[in-house]
Amino acid sequence: RHGMIVDTIEQAHRSLEPLVGRLSSSVFGIALLASGLSSSAVGTMAGQTIMKGFINLQIPLNLRRLITMAPALAIIIIGINPMKALIISQVTLSFALPLAIIPLILITGRKDLMRSFANHTPTKIVGWIITSLILIMNALLIFLSITGSV
């Protein structure tokens, strides 16, 4: 709902009640589980690929899982507010994202590297527009934080 303040996980699932009724907690739980599983799987696979491909380091599966889960476990053990941790992680991600996207756009647009798989001009334009929007929103966040508007 417009203007609703969401500070806790409980409030987040309740904000879905106008849309899905009594199923709000189930829908929210399934979405949260799917989000967590997909993000941790992608992060683990990306880390594995980087370690194996660039530094030829293989880490056993259970150790990789432990390393992936360690930040979340630390947040739980220390007792940090999960909503605050989620917001901080997403803000951090928004600032790190351009560092991954810009080289990706540059590399995937090069025909000498990608040959027939190189991105075409419309794809590159969309990529640069999205990257620009992320950078603008990050700059706006910094400005609003400095001026005390956030």
N, CA, C and O atoms as a GROMACS GRO file, in nm:
protein
  600
    1ARG      N    1   0.084  -0.119   0.000
    1ARG     CA    2   0.000   0.000   0.000
    1ARG      C    3   0.088   0.125   0.000
    1ARG      O    4   0.198   0.126   0.054
    2HIS      N    5   0.036   0.228  -0.062
    2HIS     CA    6   0.108   0.354  -0.069
    2HIS      C    7   0.123   0.415   0.070
    2HIS      O    8   0.025   0.425   0.145
    3GLY      N    9   0.244   0.454   0.103
    3GLY     CA   10   0.267   0.519   0.231
    3GLY      C   11   0.287   0.424   0.348
    3GLY      O   12   0.308   0.469   0.460
    4MET      N   13   0.281   0.293   0.325
    4MET     CA   14   0.298   0.197   0.434
    4MET      C   15   0.446   0.183   0.467
    4MET      O   16   0.529   0.165   0.378
    5ILE      N   17   0.479   0.192   0.594
    5ILE     CA   18   0.617   0.177   0.637
    5ILE      C   19   0.641   0.031   0.672
    5ILE      O   20   0.566  -0.029   0.749
    6VAL      N   21   0.746  -0.026   0.613
    6VAL     CA   22   0.779  -0.167   0.635
    6VAL      C   23   0.916  -0.173   0.701
    6VAL      O   24   1.017  -0.144   0.638
    7ASP      N   25   0.917  -0.212   0.829
    7ASP     CA   26   1.041  -0.221   0.905
    7ASP      C   27   1.079  -0.364   0.941
    7ASP      O   28   1.193  -0.390   0.981
    8THR      N   29   0.988  -0.458   0.927
    8THR     CA   30   1.015  -0.596   0.966
    8THR      C   31   0.966  -0.691   0.859
    8THR      O   32   0.888  -0.654   0.771
    9ILE      N   33   1.014  -0.814   0.867
    9ILE     CA   34   0.969  -0.918   0.774
    9ILE      C   35   0.819  -0.940   0.789
    9ILE      O   36   0.749  -0.959   0.690
   10GLU      N   37   0.770  -0.935   0.912
   10GLU     CA   38   0.626  -0.955   0.936
   10GLU      C   39   0.544  -0.848   0.864
   10GLU      O   40   0.442  -0.878   0.803
   11GLN      N   41   0.589  -0.723   0.872
   11GLN     CA   42   0.518  -0.615   0.803
   11GLN      C   43   0.527  -0.632   0.652
   11GLN      O   44   0.433  -0.597   0.580
   12ALA      N   45   0.638  -0.684   0.604
   12ALA     CA   46   0.655  -0.704   0.460
   12ALA      C   47   0.551  -0.801   0.407
   12ALA      O   48   0.489  -0.775   0.304
   13HIS      N   49   0.531  -0.913   0.475
   13HIS     CA   50   0.431  -1.009   0.426
   13HIS      C   51   0.290  -0.954   0.443
   13HIS      O   52   0.202  -0.984   0.363
   14ARG      N   53   0.267  -0.875   0.548
   14ARG     CA   54   0.134  -0.815   0.567
   14ARG      C   55   0.101  -0.714   0.457
   14ARG      O   56  -0.015  -0.690   0.426
   15SER      N   57   0.204  -0.653   0.400
   15SER     CA   58   0.180  -0.555   0.293
   15SER      C   59   0.123  -0.622   0.168
   15SER      O   60   0.069  -0.554   0.080
   16LEU      N   61   0.135  -0.754   0.160
   16LEU     CA   62   0.078  -0.828   0.046
   16LEU      C   63  -0.069  -0.864   0.065
   16LEU      O   64  -0.135  -0.904  -0.030
   17GLU      N   65  -0.120  -0.852   0.187
   17GLU     CA   66  -0.258  -0.893   0.216
   17GLU      C   67  -0.362  -0.831   0.124
   17GLU      O   68  -0.454  -0.901   0.082
   18PRO      N   69  -0.353  -0.702   0.090
   18PRO     CA   70  -0.454  -0.646  -0.001
   18PRO      C   71  -0.454  -0.712  -0.139
   18PRO      O   72  -0.556  -0.711  -0.208
   19LEU      N   73  -0.341  -0.769  -0.179
   19LEU     CA   74  -0.332  -0.832  -0.311
   19LEU      C   75  -0.371  -0.979  -0.311
   19LEU      O   76  -0.442  -1.024  -0.400
   20VAL      N   77  -0.324  -1.054  -0.210
   20VAL     CA   78  -0.345  -1.200  -0.211
   20VAL      C   79  -0.420  -1.252  -0.089
   20VAL      O   80  -0.438  -1.373  -0.076
   21GLY      N   81  -0.464  -1.165  -0.002
   21GLY     CA   82  -0.545  -1.206   0.112
   21GLY      C   83  -0.471  -1.291   0.213
   21GLY      O   84  -0.357  -1.263   0.248
   22ARG      N   85  -0.539  -1.398   0.258
   22ARG     CA   86  -0.483  -1.484   0.364
   22ARG      C   87  -0.358  -1.559   0.319
   22ARG      O   88  -0.282  -1.610   0.402
   23LEU      N   89  -0.336  -1.566   0.189
   23LEU     CA   90  -0.218  -1.637   0.138
   23LEU      C   91  -0.091  -1.552   0.143
   23LEU      O   92   0.015  -1.598   0.100
   24SER      N   93  -0.101  -1.430   0.196
   24SER     CA   94   0.014  -1.339   0.191
   24SER      C   95   0.139  -1.397   0.256
   24SER      O   96   0.249  -1.382   0.202
   25SER      N   97   0.124  -1.462   0.371
   25SER     CA   98   0.242  -1.516   0.437
   25SER      C   99   0.303  -1.631   0.356
   25SER      O  100   0.425  -1.643   0.348
   26SER      N  101   0.219  -1.715   0.296
   26SER     CA  102   0.270  -1.825   0.214
   26SER      C  103   0.337  -1.773   0.088
   26SER      O  104   0.445  -1.819   0.051
   27VAL      N  105   0.273  -1.678   0.021
   27VAL     CA  106   0.330  -1.621  -0.102
   27VAL      C  107   0.463  -1.554  -0.070
   27VAL      O  108   0.561  -1.572  -0.143
   28PHE      N  109   0.467  -1.476   0.037
   28PHE     CA  110   0.590  -1.407   0.076
   28PHE      C  111   0.699  -1.508   0.112
   28PHE      O  112   0.814  -1.491   0.071
   29GLY      N  113   0.663  -1.612   0.187
   29GLY     CA  114   0.761  -1.713   0.226
   29GLY      C  115   0.820  -1.786   0.107
   29GLY      O  116   0.941  -1.808   0.101
   30ILE      N  117   0.735  -1.824   0.011
   30ILE     CA  118   0.782  -1.893  -0.109
   30ILE      C  119   0.873  -1.801  -0.190
   30ILE      O  120   0.978  -1.843  -0.239
   31ALA      N  121   0.832  -1.675  -0.206
   31ALA     CA  122   0.912  -1.578  -0.281
   31ALA      C  123   1.047  -1.554  -0.213
   31ALA      O  124   1.150  -1.545  -0.280
   32LEU      N  125   1.046  -1.544  -0.081
   32LEU     CA  126   1.170  -1.521  -0.006
   32LEU      C  127   1.263  -1.641  -0.017
   32LEU      O  128   1.384  -1.625  -0.035
   33LEU      N  129   1.208  -1.761  -0.008
   33LEU     CA  130   1.287  -1.883  -0.021
   33LEU      C  131   1.347  -1.893  -0.161
   33LEU      O  132   1.465  -1.922  -0.176
   34ALA      N  133   1.265  -1.869  -0.264
   34ALA     CA  134   1.313  -1.875  -0.402
   34ALA      C  135   1.423  -1.772  -0.426
   34ALA      O  136   1.523  -1.801  -0.492
   35SER      N  137   1.403  -1.653  -0.374
   35SER     CA  138   1.503  -1.547  -0.389
   35SER      C  139   1.635  -1.586  -0.323
   35SER      O  140   1.742  -1.570  -0.381
   36GLY      N  141   1.626  -1.636  -0.202
   36GLY     CA  142   1.746  -1.676  -0.130
   36GLY      C  143   1.820  -1.789  -0.197
   36GLY      O  144   1.943  -1.787  -0.209
   37LEU      N  145   1.745  -1.890  -0.243
   37LEU     CA  146   1.808  -2.004  -0.309
   37LEU      C  147   1.875  -1.963  -0.439
   37LEU      O  148   1.987  -2.004  -0.468
   38SER      N  149   1.804  -1.882  -0.519
   38SER     CA  150   1.861  -1.843  -0.648
   38SER      C  151   1.983  -1.754  -0.630
   38SER      O  152   2.082  -1.770  -0.701
   39SER      N  153   1.977  -1.661  -0.537
   39SER     CA  154   2.092  -1.571  -0.520
   39SER      C  155   2.213  -1.644  -0.462
   39SER      O  156   2.326  -1.618  -0.503
   40SER      N  157   2.190  -1.735  -0.369
   40SER     CA  158   2.305  -1.807  -0.312
   40SER      C  159   2.364  -1.904  -0.413
   40SER      O  160   2.485  -1.924  -0.416
   41ALA      N  161   2.280  -1.964  -0.496
   41ALA     CA  162   2.330  -2.056  -0.598
   41ALA      C  163   2.415  -1.981  -0.701
   41ALA      O  164   2.522  -2.027  -0.739
   42VAL      N  165   2.366  -1.866  -0.745
   42VAL     CA  166   2.440  -1.787  -0.844
   42VAL      C  167   2.572  -1.739  -0.785
   42VAL      O  168   2.676  -1.746  -0.850
   43GLY      N  169   2.568  -1.689  -0.662
   43GLY     CA  170   2.690  -1.642  -0.598
   43GLY      C  171   2.793  -1.753  -0.582
   43GLY      O  172   2.912  -1.733  -0.605
   44THR      N  173   2.746  -1.869  -0.541
   44THR     CA  174   2.837  -1.983  -0.522
   44THR      C  175   2.897  -2.027  -0.655
   44THR      O  176   3.018  -2.051  -0.663
   45MET      N  177   2.813  -2.037  -0.758
   45MET     CA  178   2.864  -2.080  -0.890
   45MET      C  179   2.959  -1.976  -0.949
   45MET      O  180   3.060  -2.012  -1.009
   46ALA      N  181   2.928  -1.848  -0.932
   46ALA     CA  182   3.016  -1.743  -0.983
   46ALA      C  183   3.151  -1.749  -0.913
   46ALA      O  184   3.256  -1.740  -0.977
   47GLY      N  185   3.148  -1.763  -0.782
   47GLY     CA  186   3.272  -1.774  -0.706
   47GLY      C  187   3.354  -1.895  -0.747
   47GLY      O  188   3.476  -1.887  -0.759
   48GLN      N  189   3.287  -2.006  -0.768
   48GLN     CA  190   3.355  -2.129  -0.810
   48GLN      C  191   3.420  -2.109  -0.946
   48GLN      O  192   3.536  -2.148  -0.966
   49THR      N  193   3.347  -2.050  -1.039
   49THR     CA  194   3.398  -2.029  -1.174
   49THR      C  195   3.520  -1.937  -1.172
   49THR      O  196   3.619  -1.963  -1.240
   50ILE      N  197   3.511  -1.831  -1.095
   50ILE     CA  198   3.623  -1.736  -1.086
   50ILE      C  199   3.745  -1.803  -1.025
   50ILE      O  200   3.856  -1.789  -1.076
   51MET      N  201   3.724  -1.877  -0.915
   51MET     CA  202   3.837  -1.941  -0.848
   51MET      C  203   3.900  -2.048  -0.936
   51MET      O  204   4.023  -2.061  -0.942
   52LYS      N  205   3.817  -2.125  -1.004
   52LYS     CA  206   3.868  -2.234  -1.085
   52LYS      C  207   3.932  -2.182  -1.213
   52LYS      O  208   4.038  -2.228  -1.254
   53GLY      N  209   3.865  -2.084  -1.277
   53GLY     CA  210   3.912  -2.036  -1.406
   53GLY      C  211   4.030  -1.941  -1.399
   53GLY      O  212   4.116  -1.943  -1.487
   54PHE      N  213   4.036  -1.858  -1.297
   54PHE     CA  214   4.139  -1.756  -1.293
   54PHE      C  215   4.256  -1.789  -1.202
   54PHE      O  216   4.370  -1.758  -1.235
   55ILE      N  217   4.230  -1.852  -1.091
   55ILE     CA  218   4.340  -1.881  -0.999
   55ILE      C  219   4.359  -2.031  -0.975
   55ILE      O  220   4.437  -2.072  -0.889
   56ASN      N  221   4.288  -2.112  -1.053
   56ASN     CA  222   4.302  -2.257  -1.048
   56ASN      C  223   4.292  -2.311  -0.906
   56ASN      O  224   4.373  -2.395  -0.865
   57LEU      N  225   4.194  -2.263  -0.832
   57LEU     CA  226   4.174  -2.307  -0.694
   57LEU      C  227   4.039  -2.376  -0.682
   57LEU      O  228   3.935  -2.319  -0.716
   58GLN      N  229   4.042  -2.500  -0.635
   58GLN     CA  230   3.918  -2.573  -0.616
   58GLN      C  231   3.894  -2.590  -0.466
   58GLN      O  232   3.980  -2.635  -0.392
   59ILE      N  233   3.772  -2.551  -0.424
   59ILE     CA  234   3.734  -2.563  -0.283
   59ILE      C  235   3.625  -2.669  -0.273
   59ILE      O  236   3.534  -2.670  -0.356
   60PRO      N  237   3.633  -2.758  -0.175
   60PRO     CA  238   3.530  -2.861  -0.160
   60PRO      C  239   3.390  -2.798  -0.146
   60PRO      O  240   3.374  -2.689  -0.092
   61LEU      N  241   3.290  -2.871  -0.196
   61LEU     CA  242   3.153  -2.822  -0.201
   61LEU      C  243   3.102  -2.776  -0.064
   61LEU      O  244   3.045  -2.667  -0.053
   62ASN      N  245   3.122  -2.856   0.040
   62ASN     CA  246   3.073  -2.819   0.173
   62ASN      C  247   3.140  -2.693   0.227
   62ASN      O  248   3.075  -2.613   0.295
   63LEU      N  249   3.267  -2.673   0.198
   63LEU     CA  250   3.336  -2.552   0.240
   63LEU      C  251   3.281  -2.430   0.164
   63LEU      O  252   3.264  -2.323   0.222
   64ARG      N  253   3.254  -2.447   0.034
   64ARG     CA  254   3.194  -2.338  -0.045
   64ARG      C  255   3.059  -2.300   0.013
   64ARG      O  256   3.027  -2.181   0.024
   65ARG      N  257   2.980  -2.399   0.050
   65ARG     CA  258   2.848  -2.372   0.109
   65ARG      C  259   2.863  -2.295   0.241
   65ARG      O  260   2.788  -2.201   0.267
   66LEU      N  261   2.959  -2.337   0.322
   66LEU     CA  262   2.982  -2.270   0.450
   66LEU      C  263   3.025  -2.125   0.429
   66LEU      O  264   2.977  -2.035   0.498
   67ILE      N  265   3.114  -2.102   0.334
   67ILE     CA  266   3.160  -1.966   0.304
   67ILE      C  267   3.043  -1.881   0.255
   67ILE      O  268   3.033  -1.764   0.291
   68THR      N  269   2.956  -1.939   0.174
   68THR     CA  270   2.840  -1.866   0.121
   68THR      C  271   2.742  -1.830   0.233
   68THR      O  272   2.684  -1.722   0.232
   69MET      N  273   2.724  -1.922   0.328
   69MET     CA  274   2.627  -1.899   0.436
   69MET      C  275   2.684  -1.818   0.552
   69MET      O  276   2.607  -1.769   0.635
   70ALA      N  277   2.815  -1.805   0.561
   70ALA     CA  278   2.878  -1.739   0.676
   70ALA      C  279   2.827  -1.597   0.702
   70ALA      O  280   2.798  -1.565   0.817
   71PRO      N  281   2.814  -1.511   0.600
   71PRO     CA  282   2.764  -1.376   0.630
   71PRO      C  283   2.624  -1.376   0.692
   71PRO      O  284   2.597  -1.302   0.787
   72ALA      N  285   2.534  -1.459   0.638
   72ALA     CA  286   2.398  -1.466   0.692
   72ALA      C  287   2.399  -1.520   0.835
   72ALA      O  288   2.327  -1.469   0.921
   73LEU      N  289   2.479  -1.622   0.860
   73LEU     CA  290   2.489  -1.677   0.995
   73LEU      C  291   2.546  -1.575   1.093
   73LEU      O  292   2.502  -1.566   1.207
   74ALA      N  293   2.644  -1.497   1.047
   74ALA     CA  294   2.704  -1.394   1.134
   74ALA      C  295   2.599  -1.289   1.171
   74ALA      O  296   2.594  -1.245   1.286
   75ILE      N  297   2.516  -1.250   1.075
   75ILE     CA  298   2.410  -1.151   1.102
   75ILE      C  299   2.313  -1.206   1.206
   75ILE      O  300   2.272  -1.133   1.296
   76ILE      N  301   2.277  -1.333   1.194
   76ILE     CA  302   2.184  -1.395   1.289
   76ILE      C  303   2.247  -1.404   1.428
   76ILE      O  304   2.184  -1.370   1.528
   77ILE      N  305   2.372  -1.451   1.433
   77ILE     CA  306   2.440  -1.471   1.562
   77ILE      C  307   2.463  -1.337   1.633
   77ILE      O  308   2.441  -1.327   1.754
   78ILE      N  309   2.507  -1.236   1.559
   78ILE     CA  310   2.534  -1.105   1.619
   78ILE      C  311   2.405  -1.037   1.662
   78ILE      O  312   2.405  -0.957   1.756
   79GLY      N  313   2.296  -1.067   1.594
   79GLY     CA  314   2.168  -1.009   1.631
   79GLY      C  315   2.135  -0.880   1.557
   79GLY      O  316   2.058  -0.798   1.606
   80ILE      N  317   2.194  -0.862   1.439
   80ILE     CA  318   2.165  -0.743   1.358
   80ILE      C  319   2.022  -0.753   1.305
   80ILE      O  320   1.977  -0.862   1.268
   81ASN      N  321   1.952  -0.641   1.301
   81ASN     CA  322   1.816  -0.636   1.246
   81ASN      C  323   1.820  -0.685   1.101
   81ASN      O  324   1.890  -0.626   1.018
   82PRO      N  325   1.747  -0.794   1.067
   82PRO     CA  326   1.751  -0.849   0.932
   82PRO      C  327   1.709  -0.750   0.823
   82PRO      O  328   1.766  -0.751   0.714
   83MET      N  329   1.611  -0.665   0.852
   83MET     CA  330   1.568  -0.567   0.752
   83MET      C  331   1.678  -0.465   0.725
   83MET      O  332   1.702  -0.426   0.610
   84LYS      N  333   1.745  -0.422   0.831
   84LYS     CA  334   1.855  -0.326   0.814
   84LYS      C  335   1.969  -0.391   0.736
   84LYS      O  336   2.028  -0.328   0.648
   85ALA      N  337   2.000  -0.516   0.767
   85ALA     CA  338   2.106  -0.588   0.696
   85ALA      C  339   2.069  -0.605   0.549
   85ALA      O  340   2.155  -0.592   0.462
   86LEU      N  341   1.943  -0.633   0.521
   86LEU     CA  342   1.897  -0.648   0.383
   86LEU      C  343   1.912  -0.517   0.307
   86LEU      O  344   1.959  -0.517   0.193
   87ILE      N  345   1.873  -0.408   0.368
   87ILE     CA  346   1.885  -0.277   0.302
   87ILE      C  347   2.031  -0.242   0.278
   87ILE      O  348   2.067  -0.196   0.169
   88ILE      N  349   2.115  -0.263   0.377
   88ILE     CA  350   2.258  -0.234   0.361
   88ILE      C  351   2.318  -0.321   0.250
   88ILE      O  352   2.398  -0.272   0.171
   89SER      N  353   2.280  -0.448   0.245
   89SER     CA  354   2.334  -0.536   0.141
   89SER      C  355   2.290  -0.491   0.002
   89SER      O  356   2.368  -0.499  -0.093
   90GLN      N  357   2.166  -0.445  -0.010
   90GLN     CA  358   2.117  -0.401  -0.141
   90GLN      C  359   2.180  -0.268  -0.184
   90GLN      O  360   2.207  -0.248  -0.302
   91VAL      N  361   2.202  -0.179  -0.089
   91VAL     CA  362   2.272  -0.053  -0.121
   91VAL      C  363   2.414  -0.083  -0.165
   91VAL      O  364   2.463  -0.027  -0.263
   92THR      N  365   2.481  -0.173  -0.093
   92THR     CA  366   2.617  -0.213  -0.130
   92THR      C  367   2.618  -0.274  -0.269
   92THR      O  368   2.705  -0.243  -0.350
   93LEU      N  369   2.521  -0.361  -0.297
   93LEU     CA  370   2.511  -0.422  -0.429
   93LEU      C  371   2.491  -0.317  -0.538
   93LEU      O  372   2.550  -0.327  -0.645
   94SER      N  373   2.408  -0.217  -0.510
   94SER     CA  374   2.382  -0.115  -0.612
   94SER      C  375   2.508  -0.037  -0.647
   94SER      O  376   2.524   0.008  -0.761
   95PHE      N  377   2.598  -0.019  -0.550
   95PHE     CA  378   2.724   0.050  -0.579
   95PHE      C  379   2.826  -0.042  -0.645
   95PHE      O  380   2.911   0.005  -0.721
   96ALA      N  381   2.819  -0.171  -0.618
   96ALA     CA  382   2.912  -0.266  -0.679
   96ALA      C  383   2.870  -0.307  -0.820
   96ALA      O  384   2.954  -0.343  -0.902
   97LEU      N  385   2.740  -0.300  -0.847
   97LEU     CA  386   2.687  -0.346  -0.976
   97LEU      C  387   2.754  -0.282  -1.097
   97LEU      O  388   2.789  -0.355  -1.190
   98PRO      N  389   2.773  -0.151  -1.102
   98PRO     CA  390   2.838  -0.092  -1.219
   98PRO      C  391   2.980  -0.146  -1.243
   98PRO      O  392   3.025  -0.152  -1.357
   99LEU      N  393   3.048  -0.184  -1.135
   99LEU     CA  394   3.183  -0.239  -1.150
   99LEU      C  395   3.182  -0.372  -1.226
   99LEU      O  396   3.283  -0.408  -1.287
  100ALA      N  397   3.071  -0.442  -1.223
  100ALA     CA  398   3.058  -0.567  -1.299
  100ALA      C  399   2.994  -0.542  -1.435
  100ALA      O  400   3.034  -0.602  -1.535
  101ILE      N  401   2.896  -0.452  -1.440
  101ILE     CA  402   2.821  -0.430  -1.564
  101ILE      C  403   2.904  -0.361  -1.671
  101ILE      O  404   2.899  -0.400  -1.788
  102ILE      N  405   2.981  -0.259  -1.634
  102ILE     CA  406   3.057  -0.183  -1.734
  102ILE      C  407   3.157  -0.272  -1.810
  102ILE      O  408   3.156  -0.270  -1.933
  103PRO      N  409   3.242  -0.350  -1.741
  103PRO     CA  410   3.330  -0.439  -1.817
  103PRO      C  411   3.252  -0.543  -1.898
  103PRO      O  412   3.294  -0.581  -2.008
  104LEU      N  413   3.140  -0.589  -1.845
  104LEU     CA  414   3.059  -0.686  -1.916
  104LEU      C  415   3.008  -0.630  -2.048
  104LEU      O  416   3.014  -0.696  -2.152
  105ILE      N  417   2.957  -0.507  -2.046
  105ILE     CA  418   2.907  -0.443  -2.168
  105ILE      C  419   3.023  -0.423  -2.267
  105ILE      O  420   3.009  -0.449  -2.386
  106LEU      N  421   3.137  -0.376  -2.216
  106LEU     CA  422   3.252  -0.351  -2.303
  106LEU      C  423   3.303  -0.480  -2.367
  106LEU      O  424   3.331  -0.483  -2.487
  107ILE      N  425   3.315  -0.585  -2.289
  107ILE     CA  426   3.370  -0.711  -2.341
  107ILE      C  427   3.272  -0.781  -2.434
  107ILE      O  428   3.312  -0.827  -2.541
  108THR      N  429   3.144  -0.789  -2.396
  108THR     CA  430   3.048  -0.860  -2.480
  108THR      C  431   3.014  -0.784  -2.607
  108THR      O  432   2.951  -0.839  -2.697
  109GLY      N  433   3.054  -0.658  -2.617
  109GLY     CA  434   3.031  -0.581  -2.739
  109GLY      C  435   3.145  -0.589  -2.838
  109GLY      O  436   3.134  -0.536  -2.949
  110ARG      N  437   3.254  -0.655  -2.801
  110ARG     CA  438   3.371  -0.662  -2.888
  110ARG      C  439   3.364  -0.784  -2.980
  110ARG      O  440   3.364  -0.898  -2.934
  111LYS      N  441   3.357  -0.758  -3.110
  111LYS     CA  442   3.350  -0.867  -3.208
  111LYS      C  443   3.480  -0.946  -3.213
  111LYS      O  444   3.478  -1.066  -3.241
  112ASP      N  445   3.594  -0.881  -3.186
  112ASP     CA  446   3.722  -0.952  -3.189
  112ASP      C  447   3.732  -1.057  -3.078
  112ASP      O  448   3.806  -1.154  -3.091
  113LEU      N  449   3.658  -1.037  -2.970
  113LEU     CA  450   3.657  -1.134  -2.861
  113LEU      C  451   3.540  -1.231  -2.870
  113LEU      O  452   3.556  -1.351  -2.848
  114MET      N  453   3.423  -1.178  -2.901
  114MET     CA  454   3.299  -1.256  -2.894
  114MET      C  455   3.256  -1.315  -3.028
  114MET      O  456   3.170  -1.403  -3.032
  115ARG      N  457   3.314  -1.268  -3.136
  115ARG     CA  458   3.280  -1.311  -3.273
  115ARG      C  459   3.130  -1.301  -3.297
  115ARG      O  460   3.073  -1.193  -3.284
  116SER      N  461   3.066  -1.410  -3.332
  116SER     CA  462   2.923  -1.405  -3.366
  116SER      C  463   2.834  -1.386  -3.242
  116SER      O  464   2.715  -1.358  -3.255
  117PHE      N  465   2.891  -1.402  -3.125
  117PHE     CA  466   2.814  -1.387  -3.001
  117PHE      C  467   2.818  -1.245  -2.945
  117PHE      O  468   2.758  -1.217  -2.841
  118ALA      N  469   2.888  -1.155  -3.013
  118ALA     CA  470   2.899  -1.017  -2.964
  118ALA      C  471   2.762  -0.951  -2.962
  118ALA      O  472   2.678  -0.976  -3.049
  119ASN      N  473   2.740  -0.866  -2.862
  119ASN     CA  474   2.614  -0.792  -2.854
  119ASN      C  475   2.602  -0.695  -2.970
  119ASN      O  476   2.700  -0.635  -3.014
  120HIS      N  477   2.480  -0.682  -3.019
  120HIS     CA  478   2.452  -0.587  -3.126
  120HIS      C  479   2.428  -0.449  -3.065
  120HIS      O  480   2.411  -0.436  -2.944
  121THR      N  481   2.427  -0.348  -3.150
  121THR     CA  482   2.413  -0.210  -3.103
  121THR      C  483   2.290  -0.187  -3.015
  121THR      O  484   2.305  -0.124  -2.910
  122PRO      N  485   2.170  -0.235  -3.051
  122PRO     CA  486   2.055  -0.210  -2.962
  122PRO      C  487   2.075  -0.268  -2.822
  122PRO      O  488   2.035  -0.207  -2.723
  123THR      N  489   2.136  -0.385  -2.813
  123THR     CA  490   2.160  -0.447  -2.682
  123THR      C  491   2.260  -0.364  -2.602
  123THR      O  492   2.243  -0.344  -2.482
  124LYS      N  493   2.364  -0.315  -2.669
  124LYS     CA  494   2.463  -0.230  -2.601
  124LYS      C  495   2.399  -0.100  -2.553
  124LYS      O  496   2.428  -0.054  -2.443
  125ILE      N  497   2.313  -0.042  -2.635
  125ILE     CA  498   2.245   0.082  -2.596
  125ILE      C  499   2.160   0.061  -2.472
  125ILE      O  500   2.165   0.140  -2.378
  126VAL      N  501   2.082  -0.048  -2.470
  126VAL     CA  502   1.999  -0.078  -2.353
  126VAL      C  503   2.087  -0.100  -2.230
  126VAL      O  504   2.055  -0.053  -2.122
  127GLY      N  505   2.197  -0.171  -2.247
  127GLY     CA  506   2.290  -0.194  -2.136
  127GLY      C  507   2.346  -0.064  -2.080
  127GLY      O  508   2.353  -0.048  -1.959
  128TRP      N  509   2.385   0.027  -2.168
  128TRP     CA  510   2.438   0.156  -2.122
  128TRP      C  511   2.330   0.242  -2.057
  128TRP      O  512   2.357   0.313  -1.961
  129ILE      N  513   2.208   0.234  -2.109
  129ILE     CA  514   2.097   0.310  -2.047
  129ILE      C  515   2.072   0.260  -1.905
  129ILE      O  516   2.059   0.339  -1.812
  130ILE      N  517   2.065   0.128  -1.889
  130ILE     CA  518   2.041   0.069  -1.756
  130ILE      C  519   2.156   0.104  -1.661
  130ILE      O  520   2.133   0.140  -1.546
  131THR      N  521   2.279   0.092  -1.711
  131THR     CA  522   2.395   0.126  -1.628
  131THR      C  523   2.392   0.273  -1.588
  131THR      O  524   2.421   0.307  -1.473
  132SER      N  525   2.355   0.360  -1.681
  132SER     CA  526   2.345   0.504  -1.651
  132SER      C  527   2.240   0.530  -1.545
  132SER      O  528   2.261   0.611  -1.454
  133LEU      N  529   2.126   0.461  -1.555
  133LEU     CA  530   2.020   0.478  -1.454
  133LEU      C  531   2.068   0.435  -1.316
  133LEU      O  532   2.040   0.502  -1.216
  134ILE      N  533   2.140   0.325  -1.310
  134ILE     CA  534   2.194   0.278  -1.181
  134ILE      C  535   2.291   0.381  -1.124
  134ILE      O  536   2.286   0.411  -1.005
  135LEU      N  537   2.379   0.434  -1.209
  135LEU     CA  538   2.476   0.534  -1.162
  135LEU      C  539   2.406   0.662  -1.116
  135LEU      O  540   2.445   0.721  -1.016
  136ILE      N  541   2.302   0.704  -1.190
  136ILE     CA  542   2.227   0.824  -1.152
  136ILE      C  543   2.157   0.802  -1.018
  136ILE      O  544   2.159   0.889  -0.931
  137MET      N  545   2.094   0.685  -1.001
  137MET     CA  546   2.026   0.657  -0.874
  137MET      C  547   2.125   0.649  -0.758
  137MET      O  548   2.095   0.693  -0.647
  138ASN      N  549   2.245   0.593  -0.783
  138ASN     CA  550   2.347   0.589  -0.679
  138ASN      C  551   2.392   0.730  -0.641
  138ASN      O  552   2.408   0.762  -0.523
  139ALA      N  553   2.411   0.816  -0.742
  139ALA     CA  554   2.450   0.955  -0.715
  139ALA      C  555   2.340   1.026  -0.637
  139ALA      O  556   2.368   1.103  -0.545
  140LEU      N  557   2.214   1.001  -0.674
  140LEU     CA  558   2.102   1.062  -0.603
  140LEU      C  559   2.098   1.014  -0.458
  140LEU      O  560   2.072   1.094  -0.367
  141LEU      N  561   2.123   0.886  -0.436
  141LEU     CA  562   2.126   0.833  -0.300
  141LEU      C  563   2.235   0.900  -0.216
  141LEU      O  564   2.213   0.935  -0.101
  142ILE      N  565   2.352   0.917  -0.276
  142ILE     CA  566   2.461   0.984  -0.205
  142ILE      C  567   2.422   1.128  -0.172
  142ILE      O  568   2.440   1.174  -0.060
  143PHE      N  569   2.367   1.199  -0.271
  143PHE     CA  570   2.325   1.338  -0.250
  143PHE      C  571   2.221   1.348  -0.139
  143PHE      O  572   2.233   1.432  -0.049
  144LEU      N  573   2.119   1.263  -0.146
  144LEU     CA  574   2.013   1.268  -0.045
  144LEU      C  575   2.064   1.230   0.093
  144LEU      O  576   2.018   1.283   0.194
  145SER      N  577   2.160   1.138   0.098
  145SER     CA  578   2.218   1.098   0.227
  145SER      C  579   2.300   1.213   0.287
  145SER      O  580   2.295   1.237   0.407
  146ILE      N  581   2.374   1.282   0.202
  146ILE     CA  582   2.457   1.394   0.250
  146ILE      C  583   2.370   1.510   0.297
  146ILE      O  584   2.400   1.573   0.398
  147THR      N  585   2.264   1.538   0.222
  147THR     CA  586   2.178   1.652   0.257
  147THR      C  587   2.080   1.619   0.368
  147THR      O  588   2.009   1.707   0.417
  148GLY      N  589   2.075   1.492   0.408
  148GLY     CA  590   1.986   1.453   0.517
  148GLY      C  591   1.842   1.431   0.474
  148GLY      O  592   1.752   1.430   0.558
  149SER      N  593   1.820   1.414   0.345
  149SER     CA  594   1.683   1.396   0.294
  149SER      C  595   1.637   1.251   0.300
  149SER      O  596   1.519   1.224   0.279
  150VAL      N  597   1.728   1.159   0.329
  150VAL     CA  598   1.691   1.017   0.334
  150VAL      C  599   1.670   0.977   0.477
  150VAL      O  600   1.638   0.861   0.505
   0.00000   0.00000   0.00000
